[in-house]
Amino acid sequence: MKPALEFGSFFHLDPAIPLGGEPWMRPGDLLTGTGRDALRAIVAQGRSHGWRRLYAPTYYCHTVLDDVAADIDVRLYPHAPFDGPTQLALADDEAAIVPEYFGLQATVEVRGGSVLLDRSHDLLATWSYARAPDYVFASLRKTLPVPDGGLVRPPAGLPCLHALAPTPMHQYACASMAAAMAMKAAYLAGAQIAKAAYLALAGEGEAALRGDAGISGPSALTRALAPAMDLRTMRQRRHDNLALLGDRLAGLPAEVQWRQTPAFGILLCADMRVRERMRQGLTAAEVYPAVLWPMTWAEVPESNRRLSGRILVVHADYRYAPRDIGRLGDIILRIATHCDMPDEVQR
């Protein structure tokens, strides 16, 4: 069997995942079913203390906000990646999500209310702020090879919700996701498995995760595996890979800029036309960048919509050896060099 290599997309179940190292979870941390569940658990506790409104940045995952809006009044404040400082004043009964986009230090300064720091893109980030967040939360699946999982880190001395059991719908969704991850692992090892089969299963699992109305705990697999992972080793590999990839991409054309961040490589394209040609060419070469995020809420500024149409998020995490990163850089350079050609489909 000849192993396959692809870049990005969801993680496979990896028996070689780094384990051990210094524990990364803290006393009082709560694992939930998803990052959305983590946010909803915080909102539920906040509402019990009188919260009436939650502010979120305009540049954010709007499908998450759609779900949270069923629990609390959600409003947007203008803020996006690579913005300078944003000032936000809250009433005592209001809270705000402050994102560390792509693992970068947050640039939102909040007065009053409560601060919910989204650390999904770099769980081990150590950014310090003049005002400590009231809560930290994260989605584990952004950076860890698990089928589900969210994290709530409550304020010191304030207990959060008790450990949550997975809901029946969540258990079903995780079974589909875990099966898809196992099938992907076999595919990458060279087994004759149709990619469409595990992609369909993953899609089914994703839809079920999103369709669960309850606030769920994590799967048994994630509850056991996530705390055992050596995140520091994984993080260092990602850092080294991103630095190597950045060096490899020094010759990018002006239409495609490279932005290195702690969590991902960002390809910032001149416009949506260039971005779509890049995305199509990369996908044809089995490189699967993420688009973060579609801007679906009407209140979003046009500048945010344009940025969403220009960004491609490239994965260079622990899964890849230096020789793989060299190959990835060559693919990106080749496609970027030809992305201005009419009707060009990269191979």
N, C-alpha and C positions, 0 to 999 in steps of 0.2 A: 504494500500500500504506500502510495506517495502522499506525504502530508501536504495539506493545503495551507496557504497563508492569505489572510485578509486582514484589513486594518479597520478598527472601529466597530460599530454596531454593538449589540449587547454582549456581555461577557459570557464565556462558556464555563461549565463546571471544571475547575482546574485542580487536579490532584497535586500539582507542583506549586500551589500557592504558598508564599512564605508564611510560616506560622511561628508563633512564639514572640519573642522580643518583649519589650516593655509594654505592660497593659495600657491600652489607649482609652478604655472606658473608665469613667470616674464613678465613685459612690454617688448614688442618687440619679444617675442617668437612666432614662427609660427608653426601651426599644419599642417601636410601634410597627405596624404593618407596612407603611409607606411614609415618605416625607409629607405627603398630604395629611396622613393620619397624625403625624407629629404636630403639624400646624393646627389641625383641628383639636387635638388634645389640649394644646396650649390655650386656644381660644375658649374651649369649654371651661377650663379653669379660670381664665380671665373674666369670662362672663359671670362666673359665680362670685367674683370680686367686683362686679359692676361695670365691666367693659361694655361699651355700646357701639364702638366703631373700630374698624381696622383699616389702616392705610397701607397700601402696597405700591411699590414703584411701577411706573408705567411700563418699563421694560422688565417683564417678568413672565413666568409661565401662566398664561391666562386660563388654561384649563383647570389649574389648581385653584385659581381665584374664583372660577365658576362654582366649584364645589364648596369652598369656604364661605361664599356669599349666601349659602343656605343657612349658615350658622350665625352670621353676624353681618352688619352693614359694612360693606367693603367699598372704600374710596381709593382713588389713585392719586399719587403725587408724581410730578415729572422728574424722572431720573433714569439714567441709562449707563451701560458700561462706558468707561473712559471719560465720563463726565467729571468736571471739577466738583468742589464741595457743594452739597445741596443742604439748605437749611430747612428744617421742618419743626413747627411748633404744634404741640398736641395739648389737648385738655387732659385732665386727670383720668377721665374715663375712656381714653382713646389709646390705641397701640399702633405701632408701625413695624412692618417688615423692612429690615435693612439688609441688603444682599452683599456678600463678598463675591462679586461676579468673577468667575473663573479662578477663584482663590486669591484675587487681588484684595488689598485692603479696602474696606468700605469707606466711602466718602460722603455719607449722609450724617449730618449732625442734628440730633433730635433734642429738643427742649420739651420737658413735660412728658406726661403719659408713660407708656411702657415700650421698650425696644425689644424686638424679636430678631435676632441675628441669624441669617440663613448662611450656614457654613457648608452647604452641600458639596461644593466643588473641591474643598480641601479640609478634610476632617481634622487634620493636625495643625491647621493654621494657628499661629500664636500672635496675630495682630492684637495690639493693645489700643484702647481708646480712652479719651478723656472721661467718657461716661461708659461704664461697663454695661453690657446688655443685660436685660432682665431675664431673658431666655435665649438659649442657642438651640437651633434645630437643624436637621439635615435629612436628606434622602441618601440612604446608603448605596443604592444601586447606581448612582452617578459615578462612583469610583471603586466599588467593591464587587467582586464576582459572587453575588448572592441573588436569589430570585426575588427578594423583597427587602423591606426594612427601612425604618425611619428612626431618628434619634431625637430625644428631647433632653436638654440639659437645663434643669431649673435653677433658679437662684440659690446660692448657698443658704442652707437652713430652711428652705421652703420646699417641703415634699411635693412632688408632682403626683400624677395619678398612680394608682397601684398598677403592678404589672398586668398587662392586658392579654387576654387569650385571643387567638386568631378567630375571626368569625367564620362561619361555614363557607361563605362566598370567597373569603380571602384564602382559605385552605384550598379551595378548588382552583383559584387563580394561580396560587403558588405551585400546585402540582403541575399545571400546564407550563409555567415558566421554568421550573426545574427540569421537566422533561425536555423542553426546547434547549436548555443550556447543556444537558447531557448529550442530546443529539448533535448539537453544534460541536461539542468536544470530539465526538466520534468522527464527524465530517472533517474537522481540522486535522485529525490523526490519519485521515486517508480512507475512511470507510465510505462505501458507496451509498451515501445517504443524500437524497435530493434536498438541496438548500430550501426549496419552496416548502418542504414538509415541516422543517423546524421553524421557519419564519411564520408559517400559518399558526403553529402552536403558540409561538411567542405572542403573536397578535391577539390570539384568543385569551391568553393570560393577561395581557395588558388591558384589554377591554374589561375583563372581569375585575381586575384590581380597581379600575376607575369606577366600575359600576356598583361597588360595595357602599351602601349608604351608612353602614356603621363605622365606628372608629375601632380599628382592629389592632391586635397584637401581631407580632411577626410569626413567620413559620418556624417550626422546630429547627429546621436546617439553619436559618439565619440566626436564631437565638443562640445556637451552639457555635456556629462557624465565625460569625462576624467578630465577637470579642477575642477569638483565638488568633486572628490574623496579625501578622507583623507589619503594621501599617507604616512604620518608619522605613523599613527596607523597601516596601512598595513605593513609598513617596520618593525616596532617594533615586530609585531606578527611573521613575517618571521624570524627575528633575534632570537627571543625566541624559535621558533620551530626548527631552525637549531642547536641551542645550545643543546636543549633537545635530538634531534636526534643524535648529536655527542656523547653525554653521553651514549645513548642507544647502540651505535655501538662500544663501547670500546673493545668488544671481537671479532672483525673481524679477520679472518685468514690473514696470511702474503700475500696471493695472491691478496687481495683486501684492498687497503688503503683508508681511509677517509680523504678528504681535505675539510674543512669547509671554505666557502667564504661568503662575504656579501649577495650574491644573491641566491646561490644554494649550495647543498651538492654535492661534486664530489666523485664518486667512481673511483679510479684509479687502474685499474686491471693490473695484471702482464703481460698479453699479450692479443691479440685479441681473442684467444680461450676462455680464462677465461671471457673476456668481453661479448662474445656472449652467453656463458652459463648463465651468470648473467642476461643479457638482456632478454633472452628467459624465464628464470625462473621468473623474475619480471613481465614480460608481462602476463604470465599465471596466476599470482596472482593479476592482475589488477593494477600493478604499471608500469607506462609508463615513463621511463627515456628518456631524450633527448640525441642524439649523436651530439655533436658540434665539428667539422663539417666534412662532407666528403671532402677530399682534392682532387680536380679534376684538378687543374692547374698543368702543367708538371713541373714548376719551383720549386715546393715545396720540401724542404729538406726531406730526408728519416726520420729524427728524428721527424719531424712534422707528417708524415704519421703514424709512430708508435704510437705517442701520441694520434692521432685521433682514432686509433684502440683500445686504452685502456680506454678511458674516457666514463663514464656514468654520466649524469647530473640529479640529483634528486631534485624534487620540494618539498618544505616544507613551502609554502607560507601561506597567511592569510586564505586560504580556510579550513585549518585543525586545529582542536582542539588538545590540548595536548594528549588526549586519542587516537586520530587518529595517531599522531606522534609515540606514543608507539607501535601501531600496525604496522606502517610502519617499524620501527626499527626491530621489531621481524621478519617481512617478509624478510628484507634484510639479517639479520643475518642467518636465516635458509637457504636461498638460497646460500649465500656466503660460508657457512660451507660445502655445498654439491656440490659446482660448479666444484670441481676437479674429481667428480665421472664420469666414462665413461657412455655416453648415458643417463645421468640423466636429466630428464625434471621436473623442480620444479612445484609443484601444490600449 
